[in-house]
Each structure stands twice: as C-alpha cells, then as structure tokens.
C-alpha cells in the first residue's frame, strides 16, 4: 500500500494553493497512491477550528483515501489548543498533528511541551517543519513523542542538510524523517536507511506544493530492498498513526 504522509488540502493565498479532495485524490490515483495524510491550510495558517472542520468534511467524503492531521496555527493557545486536539481525535477521527515552525515562530518553546504531552496521550504522531536543534529541545522534554521531521529537516525548496537530521534521529528513537523535498540528492535514501534502518523513513510528497511524481520516483529508484521500500512507501506511516492497512 502506498501512503503519502505529507499532503496539503484547502486554500492558501500565501502558498498559492487551491486543492480540494477531488483534485488530490485524482492526482493520487494517477500515481497509484492509496491514501494521503492531509493538513488543512486554513487550520495551519489562519483558523484552526474552521480549518480542522473543513478537513473533517473532506475525510467524510473520502473515508478510505484521506487521513487527517489536526493543525494549530499557533502553539500559544494553551487550553484552547489542547481542547482542539481532543476534538480532532475524538470527534473527527484524525490521526496526528501537523505544526509549522518558521524563523519567526519557533516551536522550540515551553508552550509546545503540553501540546506534545497531549499528543502522546492521544497517540498522535507530530509532523513538524523543524530542525535538529528544535528536535533536541522538544524530544529532550517529551522523548516518547513520535516526531516526524518534515523534509528531513530542510525547507521544501532548499537543499537539506539531511546528515544533521540523521544524527538527530540517531539520538532519539522516536524521531522520523519524511522524504518530501524539491531536491533529489544522490544517495539520500540509501544513507538514511543505512544509518537508521528503513522503519523511520516516511514517504511524503508535499503535494500540491511540490510535484508528487518525482517525489515518488526518487524513492522507487533507490537501492534498497523490496521489504524496505514497502515499509517506507506506506507501512511505516500506517504503523506510526496506528492505522490498520
């Protein structure tokens, strides 16, 4: 089963994206991707309550195709953020949290710690735009959190220093790397698998911000075993989310 762990749904003028479930599922069908794990852009950048509700509506339209990440557009909501995570898990059936970290708003701050603790309680993995130093802070406080480092620690349009991401993952057993990136570095996947094993590498595309086709083909073309490929392309994210295939 092919499962994309990193997809955006909804509208964002900031990112110039307008992608509903129909468009994304159709693109997934073209590539043979069975399920997509989605973040709503309204929830990520503007209004977490409305955006998470919109994502739930798309999940209901495509119950066998779309898995949802709850999103918080700021870590600084305190109890409101924790209540929203509860609602997303128990009322909406979402399976993780997506949080965005930028140079203007680092997630390596005390306000993030109770959010991670709540995610552990809810059995939510956390997909985050983050860096190795931020991972040191977060997992130093909540080591049992299953943290997915989006883009293997890089920004989507930048050549990533994924060797530092590997080193961070060697320090923390619950730190995972997703593969979405606009660059295709020779030996990236093989190096990750050799250092960490295949079980902590997750296939992601950042669709529709990035073209999913090269994201998929760079994984399929890597020199890894068929069982490792199967895990990376879907088995790992289903296990991390607690979803039965």
Buried (B, 14 or more C-beta within 10 A) or exposed (E): EBBBBBBBBBBBEEBEBEBBBEEBBEBBEEBEBBBBBBBBBBBBBBBBBEBBBBBBEBBEEBEEBBBBBBBBBEBEBEEEBBEBBBBBBEEBEBBBBBBBBEEEEBBBBEEBBBBBBBBBEBEBBBBBBBBBEBBBBBBEBBBEBBBBBBBBBBBBEEEBBBBBBBEBBEEBEBBBBBBBBBBEBEEBBEBBBEBBEBBBBBBBBBBBBBEBEBBBEBBEEBEBEEEBBBBBBBBBBBBBBEBEE
